[in-house]
Amino acid sequence: MTGLDPASLRPRLPSPLQEVEDERWARRGIRLFLKRDDLIHPDLVGNKWRKLAPNLAAAAGRPILTFGGAYSNHLRATAAAGRLLGLPTVGVVRGEELADRPLNPSLARCVADGMRLHFVDRPTYRRKAEPPVLGTILRAAGAEDAYVVPEGGSNALAVRGCRALGEELRGRADVVATACGTGGTFAGLAAGLGAGQRALGIPVLKGGFLTAEIQALQKAAFGARQGDWTLDDRFHFGGYARTAPELDTFAEDFEKRHGLAVERLYVAKLLYGLVTLVEEGTFPAGTRVAAVVTGAPFTG
Ligand SMILES: Cc1ncc(COP(=O)(O)O)c(C=O)c1O
């Protein structure tokens, strides 16, 4: 086996599906399951494994270049994959001003895992998908030969990789819910579910643009819209990384009840949204709801 084969990292697949007892659900006759993608791999946690593995294989040993903000889970996972597989990695980080500051723990972890960081100003970062801008970034980063993975890791290969998440849940839940950033994980999940199953996405970013993006991702990955899915845009708490005391209290309480370390940027909003929907009477009694645990908290 070559060191570049992601399967050599021994992912725990299919990830476990655990039923949890929670009175808020039980009193309405609804069953809650956690799809523990956070247990797939200690470094390529959750959706990171599903999205990165096909790209690591496609890179075929070329350096991997990807993009992220200063606390990006995706940058850390890519750096870890590079260390584990012996692949050079380059992280293009949003915010030129960060270059002159001490690295935060997340970026320091990237560097410790061998990732070379290249900081770009915000206007350039916003235009990074435009081919001439990308070309300039690659030249400036000294990485013209790199295999480029988009921000959040959501390209067609990643979306096809996430279809396995849906396939693993066929026949085991009626509604499968996940938090959405770029929507790549959800796009694949929805495509992989079976007849009669429904996917519910909880966007953590504000803006209401995600339905079109998910459709575009499904078109790129599968040629057309796939699966039965909807989004509920009410639980972003003001946008990415925004929070509220109510959300923190909820997440701490969920941790105490169920012994699950709740990742705050995505998973907390998903679980909060689901409990609200249960309390609103959205799901009929007897519904089996699976919440995908797409990540774990970063412990620094
Ligand atoms: C823990 C966690 N959950 C969910 C997501 C959202 O994934 P996507 O960008 O595919 O919607 C991310 C971001 O990649 C994440 O880090």
The ligand as an SDF file (V2000), in Angstrom:
LIG
                    3D

 16 16  0  0  0  0  0  0  0  0999 V2000
  -17.7530   20.6230   11.9260 C   0  0  0  0  0  0  0  0  0  0  0  0
  -18.2970   21.0290   10.6070 C   0  0  0  0  0  0  0  0  0  0  0  0
  -19.5730   20.7370   10.3140 N   0  0  0  0  0  0  0  0  0  0  0  0
  -20.1410   21.0950    9.1640 C   0  0  0  0  0  0  0  0  0  0  0  0
  -19.4260   21.7740    8.1970 C   0  0  0  0  0  0  0  0  0  0  0  0
  -20.1420   22.1980    6.9580 C   0  0  0  0  0  0  0  0  0  0  0  0
  -19.7300   21.5000    5.8430 O   0  0  0  0  0  0  0  0  0  0  0  0
  -20.0480   22.0440    4.3940 P   0  0  0  0  0  0  0  0  0  0  0  0
  -19.0950   23.1780    4.1320 O   0  0  0  0  0  0  0  0  0  0  0  0
  -19.7920   20.8730    3.5260 O   0  0  0  0  0  0  0  0  0  0  0  0
  -21.4530   22.5080    4.3710 O   0  0  0  0  0  0  0  0  0  0  0  0
  -18.0860   22.1090    8.4400 C   0  0  0  0  0  0  0  0  0  0  0  0
  -17.2960   22.8380    7.4440 C   0  0  0  0  0  0  0  0  0  0  0  0
  -16.6190   22.2950    6.6510 O   0  0  0  0  0  0  0  0  0  0  0  0
  -17.5060   21.7220    9.6750 C   0  0  0  0  0  0  0  0  0  0  0  0
  -16.2260   22.0300    9.9740 O   0  0  0  0  0  0  0  0  0  0  0  0
  1  2  1  0
  2  3  1  0
  2 15  2  0
  3  4  2  0
  4  5  1  0
  5  6  1  0
  5 12  2  0
  6  7  1  0
  7  8  1  0
  8  9  2  0
  8 10  1  0
  8 11  1  0
 12 13  1  0
 12 15  1  0
 13 14  2  0
 15 16  1  0
M  END
$$$$
